[in-house]
Protein backbone atom coordinates (compact mmCIF):
# COMPACT_ATOMS: atom_id res chain seq x y z
CA UNK A 1 0.00 0.00 0.00
CA UNK A 2 1.33 3.39 -0.92
CA UNK A 3 0.55 6.60 0.83
CA UNK A 4 0.37 9.85 -1.01
CA UNK A 5 1.84 12.79 0.84
CA UNK A 6 -0.32 15.86 0.52
CA UNK A 7 0.90 19.29 1.45
CA UNK A 8 -1.81 21.77 2.21
CA UNK A 9 -1.46 25.41 3.06
CA UNK A 10 -2.81 26.05 6.52
CA UNK A 11 -2.19 29.76 6.70
CA UNK A 12 -2.22 32.08 3.68
CA UNK A 13 1.02 34.00 3.23
CA UNK A 14 2.23 36.45 0.63
CA UNK A 15 5.59 37.74 -0.54
CA UNK A 16 5.63 41.31 -1.81
CA UNK A 17 8.59 42.04 -4.10
CA UNK A 18 9.69 44.40 -6.86
CA UNK A 19 10.24 43.56 -10.53
CA UNK A 20 13.71 42.19 -9.92
CA UNK A 21 12.18 39.05 -8.39
CA UNK A 22 9.89 38.38 -11.37
CA UNK A 23 11.69 35.21 -12.41
CA UNK A 24 10.21 31.80 -13.09
CA UNK A 25 12.36 30.02 -10.51
CA UNK A 26 11.51 32.42 -7.69
CA UNK A 27 7.77 32.36 -8.42
CA UNK A 28 7.74 28.53 -8.57
CA UNK A 29 9.66 28.31 -5.28
CA UNK A 30 7.07 30.53 -3.59
CA UNK A 31 4.24 28.45 -5.02
CA UNK A 32 5.80 25.22 -3.71
CA UNK A 33 5.94 26.78 -0.24
CA UNK A 34 2.28 27.92 -0.46
CA UNK A 35 3.26 31.58 -0.56
CA UNK A 36 1.31 33.89 -2.84
CA UNK A 37 3.60 35.92 -5.11
CA UNK A 38 2.60 39.59 -5.03
CA UNK A 39 5.43 40.64 -7.31
CA UNK A 40 5.41 43.73 -9.50
CA UNK A 41 5.10 42.32 -13.01
CA UNK A 42 7.48 43.02 -15.85
CA UNK A 43 5.85 44.57 -18.90
CA UNK A 44 7.04 41.73 -21.15
CA UNK A 45 7.82 38.14 -20.14
CA UNK A 46 6.44 38.13 -16.61
CA UNK A 47 6.58 34.92 -14.58
CA UNK A 48 3.62 36.04 -12.44
CA UNK A 49 0.43 34.28 -13.48
CA UNK A 50 -2.28 36.49 -14.95
CA UNK A 51 -4.82 34.99 -12.55
CA UNK A 52 -2.80 36.24 -9.59
CA UNK A 53 -2.36 39.70 -11.07
CA UNK A 54 -6.04 40.43 -11.53
CA UNK A 55 -7.05 39.86 -7.92
CA UNK A 56 -8.08 42.56 -5.49
CA UNK A 57 -5.21 41.73 -3.12
CA UNK A 58 -2.65 42.16 -5.88
CA UNK A 59 -4.05 45.60 -6.80
CA UNK A 60 -3.99 46.66 -3.15
CA UNK A 61 -0.40 45.43 -2.87
CA UNK A 62 0.65 47.59 -5.84
CA UNK A 63 -0.97 50.68 -4.33
CA UNK A 64 0.74 50.13 -0.97
CA UNK A 65 4.09 49.51 -2.67
CA UNK A 66 3.75 52.77 -4.60
CA UNK A 67 3.02 54.69 -1.37
CA UNK A 68 6.12 53.27 0.29
CA UNK A 69 8.35 53.97 -2.70
CA UNK A 70 7.10 57.57 -2.90
CA UNK A 71 8.23 58.12 0.69
CA UNK A 72 11.83 57.38 -0.37
CA UNK A 73 11.84 59.66 -3.43
C-alpha positions in Angstrom: 0.0 0.0 0.0 1.3 3.4 -0.9 0.6 6.6 0.8 0.4 9.8 -1.0 1.8 12.8 0.8 -0.3 15.9 0.5 0.9 19.3 1.4 -1.8 21.8 2.2 -1.5 25.4 3.1 -2.8 26.0 6.5 -2.2 29.8 6.7 -2.2 32.1 3.7 1.0 34.0 3.2 2.2 36.5 0.6 5.6 37.7 -0.5 5.6 41.3 -1.8 8.6 42.0 -4.1 9.7 44.4 -6.9 10.2 43.6 -10.5 13.7 42.2 -9.9 12.2 39.1 -8.4 9.9 38.4 -11.4 11.7 35.2 -12.4 10.2 31.8 -13.1 12.4 30.0 -10.5 11.5 32.4 -7.7 7.8 32.4 -8.4 7.7 28.5 -8.6 9.7 28.3 -5.3 7.1 30.5 -3.6 4.2 28.4 -5.0 5.8 25.2 -3.7 5.9 26.8 -0.2 2.3 27.9 -0.5 3.3 31.6 -0.6 1.3 33.9 -2.8 3.6 35.9 -5.1 2.6 39.6 -5.0 5.4 40.6 -7.3 5.4 43.7 -9.5 5.1 42.3 -13.0 7.5 43.0 -15.8 5.8 44.6 -18.9 7.0 41.7 -21.2 7.8 38.1 -20.1 6.4 38.1 -16.6 6.6 34.9 -14.6 3.6 36.0 -12.4 0.4 34.3 -13.5 -2.3 36.5 -15.0 -4.8 35.0 -12.5 -2.8 36.2 -9.6 -2.4 39.7 -11.1 -6.0 40.4 -11.5 -7.0 39.9 -7.9 -8.1 42.6 -5.5 -5.2 41.7 -3.1 -2.6 42.2 -5.9 -4.0 45.6 -6.8 -4.0 46.7 -3.1 -0.4 45.4 -2.9 0.6 47.6 -5.8 -1.0 50.7 -4.3 0.7 50.1 -1.0 4.1 49.5 -2.7 3.7 52.8 -4.6 3.0 54.7 -1.4 6.1 53.3 0.3 8.3 54.0 -2.7 7.1 57.6 -2.9 8.2 58.1 0.7 11.8 57.4 -0.4 11.8 59.7 -3.4 
